[in-house]
Amino acid sequence: MQTKRLFPLFIALLAFAACKKDPLTRPVKFTSTTYETLAPYDSVGRPSNLLPRDTISPSLQSYIGSILVEQSDLRKTHPELLSTSAIADIALTQSSDVFITFVSQITGSTNALGFYTYPTTTPPTDPKDIQKITYAFPNIGDGTKLKAGDKIKIGHFESGTSIGFVVLKSAWNATTRSLNNDVVHFCSNDILNPEVDPSLKKHAVLINYPAENKVLIGFENTDRTSPKCDHDFNDVVIYATIAH
């Protein structure tokens, strides 16, 4: 009788094990990371350290629009941008001033953009390797008051330093006019992103525009395993300028 009672339970456990699947994504927590803002910001999240605006030419805007098409899956339209092992980090070989210019955003999320640094010879392999994230643009997503060409200096960095970028999804709270550090981070270092499948971990792509000697960075701000992700990588678009 006892064997007969145990048999259905055994079958149920086998069925559960068969149905259980490995997770497609795993939460990534930056519990060892400290956060700060690069400069004070106003009630709409616009930083106080804005420099004279860069000119974003119509040809550059048109080029971006032709590559990063809204709700157009980049895996189908430009798979070469995703197949490369290149990452969007800046590796400095000379002591340099580094500037970031906002180009565009198309998203429903109130994102913030931050950056972090690390020695080029020892790239991060785990969130605990990121000691500090600095908010550069506190409000760079839906409802932002930034205009194309808005530019800031993020600092002076020594040779051998690499700079990584992170989109903090919906970190800006328009009601409280504050930032929430405890949100999903999508980093330019693929290894720090939550997707399990290596082919889905990239959240920042590099787009070369030789006509103006610029390399643009386009970000995807949705977990790429989600059915809601359109893989268009135009949620935030920026470029960096380096002055030696």
Backbone as JSON, one array per atom type, in Angstrom:
{
  "sequence": "MQTKRLFPLFIALLAFAACKKDPLTRPVKFTSTTYETLAPYDSVGRPSNLLPRDTISPSLQSYIGSILVEQSDLRKTHPELLSTSAIADIALTQSSDVFITFVSQITGSTNALGFYTYPTTTPPTDPKDIQKITYAFPNIGDGTKLKAGDKIKIGHFESGTSIGFVVLKSAWNATTRSLNNDVVHFCSNDILNPEVDPSLKKHAVLINYPAENKVLIGFENTDRTSPKCDHDFNDVVIYATIAH",
  "N": [[0.84, -1.2, 0.0], [1.96, 1.22, 0.8], [3.87, 1.57, -1.17], [2.24, 1.92, -3.39], [1.1, 4.39, -2.79], [3.27, 6.07, -2.9], [4.08, 5.97, -5.54], [2.47, 7.63, -7.39], [3.37, 10.13, -6.46], [6.09, 10.02, -7.12], [5.91, 9.98, -9.92], [4.81, 12.52, -10.31], [6.91, 14.15, -9.44], [8.84, 13.54, -11.35], [7.61, 14.59, -13.63], [7.55, 17.29, -12.95], [10.29, 17.86, -12.9], [10.9, 17.44, -15.56], [9.52, 19.49, -16.77], [10.66, 21.71, -15.73], [12.82, 24.35, -16.57], [16.0, 25.7, -17.48], [16.8, 29.0, -16.36], [16.24, 31.86, -18.46], [17.26, 34.29, -17.97], [19.14, 35.95, -15.43], [18.97, 37.71, -12.4], [21.07, 40.54, -11.91], [22.95, 41.91, -9.46], [24.24, 44.88, -8.15], [25.58, 45.06, -5.59], [27.88, 45.79, -4.27], [28.57, 48.2, -5.23], [29.01, 51.72, -5.28], [27.18, 54.79, -5.75], [27.1, 57.86, -7.5], [26.44, 61.26, -8.54], [27.57, 63.02, -11.38], [27.32, 65.75, -11.58], [25.31, 68.4, -10.14], [21.73, 68.36, -10.74], [18.76, 69.58, -12.41], [15.18, 70.03, -11.86], [14.11, 68.49, -13.85], [15.95, 66.64, -14.4], [18.15, 67.48, -15.84], [21.56, 67.9, -16.28], [23.85, 70.14, -14.57], [26.24, 70.69, -15.72], [26.34, 71.04, -18.47], [27.84, 71.61, -21.61], [28.67, 73.91, -24.34], [26.55, 73.14, -27.03], [26.98, 70.34, -29.21], [26.87, 70.17, -32.78], [24.52, 68.28, -34.35], [24.41, 66.88, -37.3], [22.09, 66.93, -40.09], [22.68, 64.84, -41.86], [23.97, 62.97, -40.25], [21.92, 62.36, -38.45], [20.12, 61.22, -40.25], [21.59, 59.01, -41.06], [21.81, 57.51, -38.68], [19.11, 56.99, -38.3], [18.66, 55.3, -40.44], [20.04, 53.03, -39.8], [19.47, 52.27, -37.11], [16.56, 51.46, -36.84], [13.34, 52.16, -35.67], [11.76, 49.69, -33.74], [12.77, 47.68, -35.33], [14.37, 44.72, -35.77], [17.67, 44.37, -35.01], [19.18, 42.13, -35.34], [18.34, 41.02, -37.66], [18.49, 43.07, -39.55], [21.05, 44.3, -39.37], [23.12, 42.26, -38.63], [25.86, 42.12, -38.3], [26.63, 44.05, -36.51], [26.07, 42.96, -34.09], [27.39, 40.57, -33.99], [30.05, 41.04, -33.65], [32.89, 40.98, -31.47], [33.68, 43.26, -30.29], [33.41, 45.79, -27.81], [31.6, 48.57, -26.33], [33.15, 50.11, -24.69], [35.53, 52.63, -23.71], [38.88, 52.59, -24.23], [41.64, 54.0, -22.96], [44.69, 55.17, -24.21], [46.28, 57.24, -23.78], [46.73, 59.97, -21.49], [43.74, 61.67, -20.99], [40.97, 63.93, -21.68], [37.54, 63.24, -21.49], [34.5, 63.3, -23.22], [30.94, 63.19, -23.44], [28.29, 62.98, -25.7], [24.88, 63.52, -26.14], [22.67, 62.05, -28.43], [20.18, 60.88, -29.33], [16.99, 59.46, -28.29], [14.66, 56.81, -28.05], [12.22, 55.58, -26.41], [10.09, 54.11, -23.91], [10.82, 54.2, -21.33], [12.05, 55.74, -18.36], [14.98, 56.36, -18.4], [18.34, 56.43, -17.02], [21.73, 57.41, -17.64], [24.85, 56.12, -16.93], [28.37, 55.83, -16.0], [31.36, 53.85, -15.59], [34.64, 53.01, -14.4], [37.65, 51.12, -15.06], [40.75, 49.28, -14.76], [42.3, 48.8, -17.85], [43.64, 46.43, -18.34], [42.48, 44.61, -16.65], [39.55, 43.76, -17.08], [36.09, 43.92, -15.96], [34.55, 41.06, -14.45], [32.47, 40.46, -12.94], [29.72, 41.9, -11.12], [30.69, 42.88, -8.66], [33.15, 43.85, -9.26], [32.79, 46.39, -10.16], [33.31, 49.25, -8.74], [32.28, 51.84, -8.51], [29.56, 53.65, -9.86], [28.84, 56.36, -11.85], [26.43, 58.78, -12.35], [25.87, 60.25, -15.39], [24.04, 61.4, -17.24], [21.2, 62.03, -15.73], [18.52, 61.85, -16.54], [17.7, 60.48, -19.34], [15.89, 59.3, -20.9], [12.48, 58.52, -21.65], [10.57, 61.43, -21.8], [12.72, 63.1, -21.34], [14.47, 66.23, -21.17], [16.69, 66.75, -22.56], [18.48, 67.83, -25.43], [19.34, 67.03, -28.81], [22.77, 66.81, -29.24], [23.5, 67.86, -26.81], [26.05, 68.09, -24.43], [28.57, 66.82, -22.22], [31.45, 66.95, -20.08], [32.98, 64.14, -18.84], [35.2, 63.68, -17.39], [38.76, 63.66, -16.56], [41.09, 61.28, -17.46], [43.54, 58.75, -16.83], [46.12, 57.17, -18.83], [45.65, 53.75, -19.71], [43.28, 53.37, -18.5], [39.96, 52.2, -18.72], [36.66, 53.01, -19.81], [33.42, 52.25, -19.08], [29.93, 51.98, -19.95], [26.58, 52.38, -18.72], [23.16, 51.79, -18.93], [20.6, 52.6, -16.85], [17.68, 51.24, -16.23], [14.69, 52.96, -16.21], [15.49, 54.49, -14.02], [15.2, 57.17, -13.35], [12.98, 59.14, -11.51], [10.3, 60.97, -12.15], [8.43, 62.15, -10.51], [9.4, 62.28, -7.84], [11.76, 63.4, -8.48], [14.22, 62.16, -8.41], [16.8, 59.59, -8.24], [16.9, 56.08, -8.72], [18.86, 53.61, -7.6], [18.51, 50.91, -7.5], [17.69, 49.36, -9.82], [17.26, 47.61, -12.97], [20.33, 47.1, -14.59], [21.89, 47.74, -17.65], [24.72, 47.03, -19.26], [27.72, 48.13, -21.01], [29.7, 46.26, -20.96], [29.34, 43.06, -21.8], [29.32, 40.81, -20.12], [28.27, 41.6, -17.71], [25.58, 41.72, -17.94], [22.12, 40.53, -17.67], [21.13, 38.34, -19.21], [21.28, 34.85, -19.96], [22.03, 33.4, -22.25], [24.82, 33.75, -24.28], [24.68, 34.98, -26.8], [22.74, 36.85, -26.53], [23.47, 38.73, -24.72], [24.56, 41.2, -25.35], [24.15, 44.68, -25.09], [24.86, 47.1, -26.05], [25.8, 48.63, -29.01], [28.27, 49.39, -31.49], [28.47, 51.94, -33.85], [29.89, 52.92, -36.71], [30.59, 56.05, -38.15], [32.09, 57.22, -40.59], [32.07, 59.52, -42.17], [31.96, 61.73, -40.54], [33.83, 61.13, -38.74], [33.02, 59.76, -36.4], [32.05, 57.53, -33.81], [29.25, 55.97, -32.94], [27.21, 54.98, -30.16], [24.75, 52.7, -29.59], [22.03, 51.77, -27.56], [20.18, 49.03, -26.16], [17.4, 48.78, -24.12], [15.92, 46.78, -22.89], [15.4, 43.6, -21.43], [16.76, 41.07, -23.32], [15.73, 38.56, -23.63], [13.09, 38.82, -23.35], [9.74, 38.79, -24.64], [8.86, 41.32, -25.19], [10.97, 42.76, -26.07], [12.38, 44.61, -28.69], [14.81, 44.67, -29.91], [16.05, 46.84, -31.2], [17.99, 48.7, -30.53], [18.03, 51.47, -30.3], [17.28, 52.87, -28.1], [18.76, 54.54, -26.47], [21.09, 56.77, -27.75], [24.4, 57.75, -28.08], [27.57, 59.52, -28.37], [31.13, 59.48, -27.91], [33.77, 61.79, -27.23], [37.23, 62.3, -27.38], [39.87, 64.05, -25.95], [43.24, 64.78, -26.08]],
  "CA": [[0.0, 0.0, 0.0], [2.82, 2.38, 0.87], [4.48, 1.72, -2.5], [1.23, 2.45, -4.3], [0.89, 5.81, -2.51], [4.47, 6.8, -3.31], [4.27, 5.93, -7.0], [1.98, 8.87, -8.03], [4.25, 11.24, -6.08], [7.3, 9.87, -7.92], [5.57, 10.41, -11.28], [4.63, 13.97, -10.29], [8.23, 14.76, -9.34], [9.48, 13.4, -12.66], [6.96, 15.54, -14.54], [8.02, 18.63, -12.58], [11.68, 17.98, -13.33], [10.92, 17.51, -17.03], [8.99, 20.78, -17.19], [11.52, 22.79, -15.23], [13.81, 24.75, -17.56], [17.0, 26.64, -17.01], [16.33, 30.38, -16.56], [16.76, 32.6, -19.6], [17.91, 35.49, -17.45], [19.4, 35.91, -14.0], [19.16, 39.07, -11.87], [22.44, 40.96, -11.63], [22.88, 42.9, -8.39], [25.47, 45.64, -7.93], [25.49, 45.32, -4.16], [29.14, 46.35, -3.77], [28.81, 49.41, -6.0], [28.51, 53.0, -4.8], [26.63, 55.62, -6.82], [27.15, 59.31, -7.32], [26.12, 62.03, -9.74], [28.72, 63.79, -11.85], [27.04, 67.17, -11.33], [23.92, 68.62, -9.73], [20.78, 68.36, -11.85], [17.57, 70.35, -12.1], [13.96, 69.29, -11.56], [13.79, 67.58, -14.95], [17.08, 65.73, -14.58], [19.15, 68.01, -16.77], [22.74, 68.19, -15.46], [24.28, 71.55, -14.56], [27.56, 70.81, -16.36], [26.24, 71.01, -19.93], [28.75, 72.46, -22.37], [28.07, 74.32, -25.62], [25.98, 71.97, -27.71], [27.52, 69.87, -30.49], [25.93, 70.17, -33.9], [24.19, 66.96, -34.89], [24.05, 67.22, -38.67], [21.0, 66.15, -40.68], [23.19, 63.6, -42.47], [24.22, 62.03, -39.16], [20.61, 61.92, -37.98], [19.58, 60.33, -41.27], [22.36, 57.77, -41.03], [21.37, 56.75, -37.51], [17.74, 56.53, -38.56], [18.67, 54.22, -41.43], [20.64, 51.85, -39.19], [18.71, 51.92, -35.91], [15.16, 51.72, -37.2], [12.45, 51.87, -34.55], [11.1, 48.39, -33.71], [13.34, 46.83, -36.36], [15.3, 43.82, -35.1], [19.01, 44.54, -35.55], [19.71, 40.8, -35.67], [17.95, 40.75, -39.04], [18.87, 44.15, -40.45], [22.51, 44.5, -39.32], [23.66, 41.28, -37.68], [27.29, 42.32, -38.09], [26.82, 44.9, -35.33], [25.9, 42.14, -32.9], [28.28, 39.41, -34.03], [31.41, 41.44, -33.3], [33.27, 40.87, -30.05], [34.02, 44.6, -29.81], [32.47, 46.37, -26.86], [31.49, 50.02, -26.47], [33.98, 50.79, -23.7], [36.62, 53.46, -24.2], [40.18, 52.21, -23.65], [42.52, 55.15, -23.17], [46.12, 54.88, -24.33], [46.94, 58.47, -23.35], [45.99, 60.78, -20.52], [42.76, 62.31, -21.87], [39.66, 64.4, -21.28], [36.52, 62.48, -22.2], [33.21, 63.99, -23.32], [29.83, 62.39, -23.94], [27.26, 63.78, -26.36], [23.57, 62.88, -26.34], [22.21, 62.16, -29.82], [18.73, 60.63, -29.44], [16.41, 58.37, -27.5], [13.29, 56.39, -28.4], [11.89, 54.57, -25.41], [9.03, 54.44, -22.97], [11.39, 54.09, -19.99], [12.73, 56.95, -17.87], [16.32, 55.84, -18.14], [19.51, 57.25, -16.7], [22.98, 56.91, -18.22], [26.0, 56.25, -16.06], [29.62, 55.24, -16.48], [32.26, 53.3, -14.58], [36.0, 52.86, -14.92], [38.41, 49.96, -14.59], [42.02, 49.14, -15.47], [42.09, 48.12, -19.13], [44.23, 45.08, -18.29], [41.65, 43.72, -15.82], [38.14, 44.09, -17.27], [35.22, 43.31, -14.95], [33.95, 39.75, -14.72], [31.38, 40.3, -11.98], [29.3, 43.23, -10.64], [31.49, 43.35, -7.53], [34.32, 44.53, -9.81], [32.43, 47.78, -10.43], [33.32, 49.91, -7.44], [31.46, 53.05, -8.51], [28.85, 54.09, -11.06], [28.57, 57.8, -11.8], [25.37, 59.22, -13.26], [26.27, 61.33, -16.29], [22.76, 62.01, -17.62], [20.2, 61.41, -14.84], [17.26, 61.61, -17.25], [18.05, 60.42, -20.77], [14.87, 58.46, -21.53], [11.17, 59.08, -21.95], [10.32, 62.7, -21.12], [13.93, 63.89, -21.13], [14.54, 67.58, -21.74], [17.93, 66.87, -23.32], [18.36, 68.06, -26.87], [20.41, 66.43, -29.6], [24.0, 67.6, -29.19], [23.87, 68.2, -25.44], [27.38, 67.5, -24.22], [29.21, 67.01, -20.93], [32.76, 66.35, -19.85], [32.82, 63.21, -17.73], [36.38, 63.7, -16.55], [40.11, 63.46, -17.1], [41.46, 59.91, -17.09], [44.92, 58.41, -17.17], [46.36, 56.06, -19.75], [45.44, 52.45, -19.09], [41.93, 53.34, -17.93], [38.83, 51.98, -19.62], [35.4, 53.59, -19.35], [32.25, 51.51, -19.51], [28.68, 52.72, -19.83], [25.45, 51.6, -18.23], [21.81, 52.35, -18.93], [19.84, 52.16, -15.69], [16.33, 51.26, -16.77], [13.67, 53.65, -15.41], [16.08, 54.96, -12.76], [14.74, 58.53, -13.06], [11.6, 59.28, -11.03], [9.9, 62.34, -12.45], [7.61, 62.68, -9.42], [10.27, 62.63, -6.71], [12.93, 64.05, -9.05], [15.35, 61.46, -7.81], [17.32, 58.43, -8.96], [16.8, 54.79, -8.03], [20.0, 52.76, -7.96], [18.13, 49.49, -7.46], [16.94, 49.02, -11.03], [18.04, 46.76, -13.89], [21.45, 47.74, -15.26], [22.34, 47.16, -18.91], [26.09, 47.55, -19.35], [28.47, 47.94, -22.25], [30.39, 44.98, -20.78], [28.3, 42.04, -21.95], [29.34, 39.84, -19.03], [27.54, 42.15, -16.57], [24.15, 41.77, -18.26], [21.41, 39.42, -17.02], [20.76, 37.21, -20.06], [22.13, 33.67, -19.84], [22.54, 33.08, -23.59], [25.84, 34.73, -24.66], [24.3, 35.71, -28.01], [21.73, 37.86, -26.18], [23.97, 39.56, -23.63], [25.01, 42.51, -25.8], [23.15, 45.75, -24.97], [25.4, 48.32, -26.64], [26.47, 48.36, -30.28], [29.09, 50.47, -32.04], [28.1, 52.28, -35.23], [30.91, 53.81, -37.26], [30.14, 57.03, -39.15], [33.37, 57.8, -41.02], [31.91, 60.83, -42.8], [32.22, 62.76, -39.53], [34.81, 60.56, -37.82], [32.34, 59.5, -35.14], [31.58, 56.18, -33.5], [28.07, 56.1, -32.1], [26.86, 53.84, -29.31], [23.3, 52.53, -29.47], [21.7, 50.88, -26.44], [18.89, 48.36, -26.01], [17.12, 48.89, -22.68], [14.98, 45.74, -22.46], [15.96, 42.25, -21.36], [16.65, 40.57, -24.69], [14.97, 37.31, -23.65], [11.68, 39.17, -23.19], [8.96, 38.98, -25.87], [8.64, 42.75, -25.38], [12.19, 43.38, -26.6], [12.37, 44.74, -30.15], [16.2, 44.53, -30.38], [16.36, 47.88, -32.18], [19.19, 49.36, -30.05], [17.96, 52.93, -30.45], [16.66, 53.42, -26.9], [19.65, 55.66, -26.16], [22.23, 56.87, -28.69], [25.37, 58.76, -27.68], [28.93, 59.27, -28.84], [32.19, 60.01, -27.03], [34.87, 62.56, -27.82], [38.42, 62.2, -26.54], [40.83, 65.13, -26.2], [44.51, 64.49, -25.41]],
  "C": [[0.87, 1.25, 0.0], [3.48, 2.64, -0.48], [3.5, 2.33, -3.48], [1.01, 3.94, -4.07], [2.08, 6.64, -2.98], [4.61, 6.9, -4.82], [3.71, 7.2, -7.69], [2.86, 10.07, -7.7], [5.54, 11.2, -6.9], [7.08, 10.36, -9.35], [5.44, 11.93, -11.34], [5.97, 14.69, -10.23], [8.99, 14.67, -10.66], [8.91, 14.41, -13.65], [7.43, 16.96, -14.25], [9.44, 18.86, -13.07], [11.77, 18.14, -14.85], [10.48, 18.88, -17.51], [9.89, 21.94, -16.78], [12.63, 23.08, -16.23], [14.82, 25.68, -16.91], [16.5, 28.06, -17.26], [16.98, 31.01, -17.78], [17.56, 33.82, -19.16], [18.08, 35.34, -15.95], [19.61, 37.34, -13.5], [20.63, 39.35, -11.57], [22.37, 42.1, -10.62], [24.24, 43.56, -8.16], [25.55, 46.05, -6.45], [26.76, 45.94, -3.58], [29.46, 47.7, -4.41], [28.26, 50.63, -5.28], [28.08, 53.85, -5.99], [26.8, 57.09, -6.47], [26.77, 59.99, -8.62], [27.33, 62.88, -10.1], [28.56, 65.27, -11.52], [25.62, 67.3, -10.79], [23.01, 68.63, -10.95], [19.51, 69.08, -11.41], [16.35, 69.44, -11.94], [13.55, 68.33, -12.68], [14.96, 66.66, -15.29], [18.13, 66.19, -15.55], [20.38, 68.42, -15.95], [23.21, 69.64, -15.62], [25.59, 71.76, -15.31], [27.5, 70.73, -17.88], [27.17, 72.04, -20.56], [28.03, 73.0, -23.61], [27.71, 73.11, -26.47], [26.74, 71.63, -28.99], [26.44, 69.99, -31.57], [25.75, 68.74, -34.4], [23.62, 67.2, -36.29], [22.87, 66.39, -39.16], [21.48, 64.84, -41.29], [23.47, 62.55, -41.41], [22.89, 61.48, -38.63], [19.98, 60.93, -38.96], [20.28, 58.98, -41.25], [21.93, 56.9, -39.86], [19.99, 56.16, -37.74], [17.67, 55.38, -39.55], [19.23, 52.92, -40.87], [19.79, 51.35, -38.02], [17.25, 52.3, -36.13], [14.26, 51.29, -36.05], [11.69, 50.57, -34.76], [11.54, 47.48, -34.86], [14.49, 46.03, -35.75], [16.68, 43.88, -35.76], [19.64, 43.21, -35.93], [19.41, 40.45, -37.12], [18.47, 41.81, -40.0], [20.37, 44.4, -40.52], [23.14, 43.54, -38.33], [25.14, 41.47, -37.4], [27.58, 43.19, -36.87], [26.74, 44.11, -34.04], [26.88, 40.98, -32.85], [29.71, 39.76, -33.63], [31.66, 41.27, -31.81], [33.64, 42.23, -29.46], [32.96, 45.1, -28.85], [32.57, 47.89, -26.93], [32.33, 50.79, -25.46], [35.08, 51.6, -24.4], [37.9, 53.05, -23.48], [41.19, 53.3, -23.97], [43.99, 54.7, -23.19], [46.96, 56.11, -24.04], [46.1, 59.14, -22.28], [45.05, 61.7, -21.31], [41.58, 62.89, -21.09], [38.63, 63.65, -22.12], [35.18, 63.2, -22.09], [32.17, 63.01, -23.87], [28.78, 63.32, -24.51], [26.0, 62.96, -26.56], [23.13, 63.12, -27.78], [20.7, 61.98, -29.9], [18.31, 59.57, -28.46], [15.01, 58.08, -28.04], [12.94, 55.26, -27.46], [10.73, 55.04, -24.56], [9.51, 54.41, -21.54], [12.14, 55.36, -19.62], [14.14, 56.59, -17.43], [17.3, 56.91, -17.66], [20.72, 56.61, -17.37], [24.11, 57.17, -17.24], [27.25, 55.68, -16.7], [30.41, 54.72, -15.29], [33.63, 53.14, -15.21], [36.64, 51.6, -14.35], [39.74, 49.93, -15.33], [41.81, 48.32, -16.74], [42.59, 46.67, -19.09], [43.4, 44.1, -17.47], [40.18, 44.11, -15.96], [37.26, 43.37, -16.26], [34.69, 41.96, -15.41], [32.72, 39.51, -13.85], [30.97, 41.7, -11.51], [30.14, 43.77, -9.49], [32.77, 44.04, -8.0], [34.06, 45.99, -10.13], [32.29, 48.5, -9.1], [32.39, 51.12, -7.39], [30.81, 53.25, -9.87], [28.5, 55.56, -10.87], [27.49, 58.14, -12.82], [25.88, 60.4, -14.08], [25.05, 62.13, -16.76], [21.67, 61.35, -16.78], [18.89, 61.08, -15.53], [17.54, 61.66, -18.74], [17.02, 59.6, -21.54], [13.59, 59.2, -21.81], [10.94, 60.35, -21.12], [11.55, 63.54, -20.87], [13.82, 65.26, -21.78], [15.87, 67.81, -22.45], [17.62, 67.08, -24.79], [19.56, 67.43, -27.58], [21.62, 67.35, -29.62], [24.4, 68.03, -27.8], [25.09, 67.39, -25.02], [27.88, 67.79, -22.82], [30.61, 66.44, -20.96], [32.61, 65.41, -18.66], [34.09, 63.1, -16.9], [37.68, 63.61, -17.32], [40.61, 62.12, -16.56], [42.86, 59.59, -17.58], [44.98, 57.26, -18.17], [46.21, 54.73, -19.02], [44.09, 52.31, -18.41], [40.92, 53.03, -19.03], [37.56, 52.52, -18.97], [34.27, 52.78, -19.94], [30.99, 52.32, -19.25], [27.56, 51.79, -19.37], [24.17, 52.41, -18.35], [21.07, 51.74, -17.74], [18.37, 52.35, -16.02], [15.34, 51.88, -15.78], [14.21, 54.11, -14.06], [15.59, 56.35, -12.36], [13.27, 58.52, -12.66], [11.19, 60.72, -11.2], [9.07, 62.97, -11.34], [8.47, 63.14, -8.26], [11.53, 63.37, -7.16], [14.22, 63.47, -8.47], [15.71, 60.23, -8.63], [17.23, 57.19, -8.08], [17.93, 53.89, -8.5], [19.61, 51.29, -8.13], [17.2, 49.14, -8.62], [17.82, 48.13, -11.9], [19.11, 47.61, -14.58], [21.74, 46.99, -16.57], [23.66, 47.82, -19.27], [26.72, 47.31, -20.72], [29.37, 46.72, -22.17], [29.36, 43.87, -20.77], [28.19, 41.13, -20.73], [28.53, 40.31, -17.81], [26.03, 42.18, -16.79], [23.44, 40.48, -17.87], [21.08, 38.21, -17.89], [21.77, 36.06, -19.91], [22.79, 33.33, -21.17], [23.56, 34.14, -24.02], [25.46, 35.56, -25.89], [23.28, 36.81, -27.74], [22.23, 38.85, -25.12], [24.38, 40.97, -24.05], [23.88, 43.53, -25.72], [23.65, 47.08, -25.52], [26.15, 47.96, -27.92], [27.2, 49.61, -30.76], [28.72, 50.68, -33.51], [29.08, 53.32, -35.76], [30.29, 54.75, -38.29], [31.37, 57.8, -39.63], [33.23, 59.19, -41.64], [32.19, 61.96, -41.83], [33.18, 62.26, -38.46], [34.21, 60.35, -36.43], [32.01, 58.01, -35.03], [30.45, 56.32, -32.5], [27.85, 54.83, -31.3], [25.35, 53.81, -29.17], [22.99, 51.47, -28.42], [20.31, 50.28, -26.59], [18.59, 48.29, -24.51], [16.08, 47.89, -22.17], [15.71, 44.4, -22.44], [15.71, 41.56, -22.7], [16.02, 39.19, -24.78], [13.47, 37.58, -23.58], [10.97, 39.28, -24.53], [8.72, 40.46, -26.19], [9.85, 43.45, -25.99], [12.13, 43.43, -28.12], [13.77, 44.7, -30.76], [16.58, 45.62, -31.39], [17.55, 48.76, -31.79], [19.2, 50.88, -30.29], [17.35, 53.6, -29.23], [17.45, 54.6, -26.36], [20.78, 55.62, -27.18], [23.11, 58.03, -28.24], [26.64, 58.59, -28.51], [29.91, 59.95, -27.88], [33.2, 60.77, -27.86], [36.04, 62.52, -26.85], [39.4, 63.29, -26.94], [42.1, 64.85, -25.4], [45.16, 65.81, -24.95]]
}
